[in-house]
Amino acid sequence: MPTFETLVIVSWAVFVLQLLLFALYALPLQPISFECQSEKKGYLNVAGLGFVRIWHADALKDLASSNRMAMVSAGHLRLSVRRAQQELQAQPPHYTRFLHILKMELRHLLLRLVLVNLCTNCTKLEVLLVSTALALRMDAELEQDPCRDFDKKTEYGGAGGNAYVIRFTKRCGTIPPGSVAKAFVDDDLFDSSYRVLNNLLDVKALAGLVPEKKKFDGLCVHVKKTDDCCSTWKATRTCHFLVMQDGGAKTLEQCVEGYALSAGKLKELVLSAITAALSFHRKGWYHGDYQLKNLMVDHVCAPKTLKVVDLDGMGNVDGTAGEVWNKPHRMLKDYAMLFGSCDLGAMPIEEFTYKSPTAQQEAHRIAAAVAPVMSPFCHGAWNSSPEDIVELGRRLKSTVEGVN
């Protein structure tokens, strides 16, 4: 299919050809004279750049109706018609004369076509210039922000299958491969999440934000729509993306359900998750949704590569002492979501569909071991202190290490 630029070029080429045709054919430089037996002189008429003699014997009515004869009133027309009927004699067709008269008629039609074509071509040229300017502006923006169009560089559901999380499979500007980005459409939520993430750069166990490329906007077409998420986000709507580097390749949920993990490897993965939680609990922060789907590792599920993602819900607000959802309660929730305990909405760790029977058995042993450690805090963590929850994390780590 031809492009708009090609259409404009072809249109102007046709316009030039029309000009040449008009100049060489419709504007005769030398008048042509004819003779008629019954009307020797004929009528002078302006044609092109000079005068030409015409005879109304051939096309009297057509010439008169187009006002190209040397007549100034309807009376002259009636007189000429009467004289033609009385004096002119029938003559054989004179085709050269016919063609000359036809050319005179076509001249004005062609002139109108040339003028119309000039106007339309100028409009097309203006549209082309505007579109070219917009394209150049977009190219400049893409050069400064090479990740605005990143369909071919991402995979959907990079973190736990969340539809609004994407993972970069290739380098995109300053974004290294393996980074994850979460999409927002709510401006206030995006701004608050960005402020939270800016305070977590020193937490080594967390993914962290990409240097010099912490956020950018892009069309929501990049976000996969599902029934559970984002189904109302129009593709043309602007999404705000927060990018976290070293996002990993697989979530722990994908590892336990997609790989035949050994019992030892499952234990190491759980210990890595507890260690990461301890790292930000010591700094007074909590995650908010510390499930297996928000813990990522490399493509072979190596425990030492664990990274925490989906950090936008993290916070360090103290809350009110002795009331639910204060800081100690939210810190406890991180461990409850990890193990699926305390009835806070997360799937118990032993109920996942493990691909490995030995890993399934190990999950049951871990769950049974941590249950008595977690139980005293499930319904009273808000009466504890952040230091108590940090100590709880240390006890959980020791308990899991002791599972045989």
N, C-alpha and C positions, 0 to 999 in steps of 0.2 A: 504494500500500500504506500503510495507516494507521501512524502512528508509535506508539511505546510511550506517549508522553505522551497521545496521543489515546485510546488504549485505557484508560489509567487514568482519564481524565475521563469516558469513557462508562461505565466500570464503576461509578464513584461516582454518576453520574446514575441508573443503573439501581437502585443501592442505595437512593437517596432515594425513588424511585418505589415500591420494595418497602416501605419504611417507611410511606409514605402509604397504600399498599394495606392494609397490616396494621393501621394505626391506624383507617382509615375503614371498612374492610370486615370485618376479622377480629376486631375488638374492639367488639362492639355495646354501646352505652350503655343501651339499653332492652331488657329481656328480652321475648321473644315467647312467648305462651302459646297452646296449642292445646287443644282439647277432643276427647274421644273418647266415643262412646256407652257403651261398656262399661267405660271406665276414666277417670272424671271427673277425678281428682286427678293422676294421673301421678307423675313423680318429679322432685324438684328437683335441678338440676345447675348447677355453677358454669360460667358462660360469659362471657368477657370481664371486664367490671367489675361484673357482677351475677349474679343467679341466673336460670335459665330452666327452664321445666317441659318435660320431654320424655316421650315415650311409647315404650316398647319394642315397641309394636305395629308400628312402622315399621322399626326397625333394631335390634332387641333384641340379636342376637348381635354385631353390629359394635360397638355401644356397650359391651356388656359386655366384649368382648375388649380394647377400648382403655381399660378401667377408668375410664369416665367416668360410670357410673351410681352411684347411692347404695347400693352393695353393698360388703361387706367380706370376703366369703368365697365359696368355690365353692358352699357350701350355699345361700346366698342366690340365686346364679345359677340353680341347679337349681330352686329354689322358684319363682322368677319365670318361668322357662320353662314349668313345669308349670301355673302359674296362667294364663299367657297362652294355653296350649293349651286350657284349660277354659273360660275366661271371655271371651276376646276374640272378637269377631265380625269376619268379613271385611268390610272397608270399601272403598269406591272409593279409588283413589289420591289422595293429598293432596299435590300437587307443592310447595306452599309449605312444607309440613312436611319433605318430602324435601330441599329446598334448604337449609333451616335446619340440618338434621343434617349435610348435606354441608359446609356452611360451618364447622361446628364441627370436623369432621375435618381440613379443609384449613387451619384456623387453626394447628394445631401444626406441620404440614408447612411452612407458610409461615414460621413463626417459625424453624424450623431452617434454612431457606434464607437468611433474613435474617442469622442469626448466621454461617453459613458464608461468605456473601458479604462480611460485615464483616471476617472474618479474611483472606480472599483480597485484598480491597481494601487492607487495611492492609499486607499483604505487598507488593503492587504499588506502593503509595505509598512504602514503604521502599526498594524497588529503584529507583524513579524518583529519589528524593532522593539515593541513593548515586551513580547514574549522572550526575545533574546536577552533583553536587559534583566528580566526576571530570572532567566536561566543562569545568567552570569552571577547574579546576586546569590542564587541558591548554591551555585558552585563554590562561591567564596565562603558561604556559610558552612558548606560541607567540608571545605578545606580546613576551616577552623574547628569544626565539630564533625569529624569523620564518622562518628557513630550514630548520626541522626538516622541513617538508613542502614539497618544492621540485620535484615532478614536472613542473609546467607551466612551470618557469623554466629548465630545463636541457636539454641535448642530450647524448646518450651519445657516447663516443668522441671527445671534444673534442680530445684530444692524441694524434695518430697512430693513432687507431682503437683505443687501449687500452680494453678493456671496463670497467676499473675507474677510468677518468678521465671526469669529467663537466665540461661547460662551461656556465656560466650565461649564458643569452641575455637575461635581464632582471635589473634590480636586485633584490636580495633582502636586505632589511635594510641592513647596511653593506657588503654584497658588491656591488661594481659589475658591470655587464654585461661579459661577455668574460672574467671570471675563470674559472679552472679549479680543480677540486678532485679530489684523488686519494683513493681509499677504501682503508682498511686494516681487517683483522679481527684481526690479531695486535697485541696491546696493546704488547708490547715493541718491535716494529718501528715502531709508530706513535709511541711516546714518543721513541725515538732519532731518528726522522726529524724530529719536531717540534723537538727540541733543535738539530739541525743547521740547520734552516731559520731558527731564531731568530738564528743567527750570520751570516746572509747578507743582512741587510736593507740593508747599505751597498753591495752589489754592484749598480750601476745597470743593468747589462746583463741581470740576471736578473729574473724576474717578481716576486719578493718576496712577502711575505705580506700579506693584507688587514689594514689597521689595525683593531684592536679586534675582529677577527673572524677569528682565525687558524685556529681549529679548531672543529668541532662534531660531534655524533653524529647519526646518522639511520639509518633502517632500510635494510638492504641491498637492499630492493626497488628502490632508486634506481639500482642498479648493474646494468648489462646483463650477462647471463650468456652466455658462449661456451664452446666446447670448449677454447680456449686459456687462458681465465681465468675464475675465479670460479664455475665451474659447480657447485661444492659449497657455495657461500654461500647459505644459506636466506634467503628474502625477509624473514623475521621477525627475522633476526639483526641485531644492532647493528653498524653500520659506523662507523669513525672517519674523518672527512674533514679533509684539510688543504687550505686554500684559498689559491691564489696569484692575485693580481690581474693584470689586463692580460694574460691568457693568449693573446690573439689569436683569430683565427677559423679559420685554416688552418695545417696543419703544412707543413714544407718537402716532405715526402713527398707530401702531397696537392697541393702546388703543381706539382711536377715531373711528376706523373702525371695531373693533371687540368686543367692550363692549358698553352696553347701559349706557353711562355716564350721570350723572345729569348735569344740567347747572352749578351748584356750583362747582362740581368737575372739570369740564373743565376749569373754570376760575382759580381755584387753580393751575392746571397744567401749564397754561400759565404764571401765576404769578411766579411759581417756575422757569420756563425757563428764564424769565426776570431777576430774582434775580441772577441766575447763570451767565448770561451774564454780569450783572453789576459787579460781583465779579472779573472777569478777565479783564473787560474793565478798571476798576479802576487801575489795575496793568499795563495797557498799552498793553494788549494782545487782539487779535481778533481770532475768531474760523475759519472762512473761509467757513464753510458749515453748518450753524446753522439751520438745518431743523428738522422737527419732527422726522425723522427717526434716527437722531443722538442724541436724548434725550431719556434716558431710565429710567424706574421705575420698581418697583417690579411687581409680578404677579397679584396684585389687583389694579395696577395703582395708588398707593398712591402718592400724590404730594410731600410729604416730602422725598421720596426716590429717587427723580430725580438725575440722573447722566448724565454728558455730555461725550459722547464717540466720536470716530473718531477724535482724537485730533492731528493727524499727520499733519494736514494742518494749525495748529495754528502758529501765528507769532507775532512779535512785531516790525517789521521794520517800521521806520517812513515814508519812501518814500519822495517825493518832495512836499513841501507845495504848495497848489493850483493846483495840478495835480491829475488826477483820480487814483484810487487804492493806494492812500497814506493811512496812518494809520487811519485817521478819516473816510475815505470812506469805508475801509474794516470793521471798527467797525460798521458803519451804516448797512453794508451788513448783519451782523449777525441778526439784527432786521428785515431787509427786507426779509431774508430767513425764519425767524420764522413766520412772518405774511403773507408771500407771496405777499408783496407789492413792489412798485417801479420798477416793471417789470424786476427783476433781475434773473428770471428763476425758482423761487420756486412756488409751487402750493399755491394759496391763501387759507388761513386757513378755509374759509367758503365753499370751494369747495371739501373738502374731503367727502368721502362717510360715513357719520356718521350713526352709528347704532341706535343712540338715536335721535328722532326728537327734543327733548328739547335741546340737546347738539348742534344740527345743528342750531337751532334758536339762541342759545347763541353765536355760532361762528360768525353768521352774525352780531350780535350786537357788538361783540368785534372788528370785522373788520371795521365796520362803525365808531366806536369810535376812533380807532387808525389812520385811514386814514388821517384826517386833521393834526394830530400830526407828522406823518411821511412825509407828502407831501412836506413841505418846505426844507427837507434835501435830497429828492430823487435825485435832479439834481444839488446839490451844496454842498454835504457833504465834498468834497475835499477841500473846502474853509473854513471848520470849524476846530476846534481843538479837540483833544481827550477829553478834559474836556467838550466841547459842546455835544459830543455824550454820555458821562456819564450822563450829565444832561438830555439828551433826554431819556435815559433809565429810569431815575427816573420819568419823566413825563409819559412815557408809562405805568409804573407800577401803578401810581396814576390813570391814565385813565382807565385801565382795572379793577382796584379795584372799580371804580365808575360805572361800567356797571351794570344796573339793569335788 
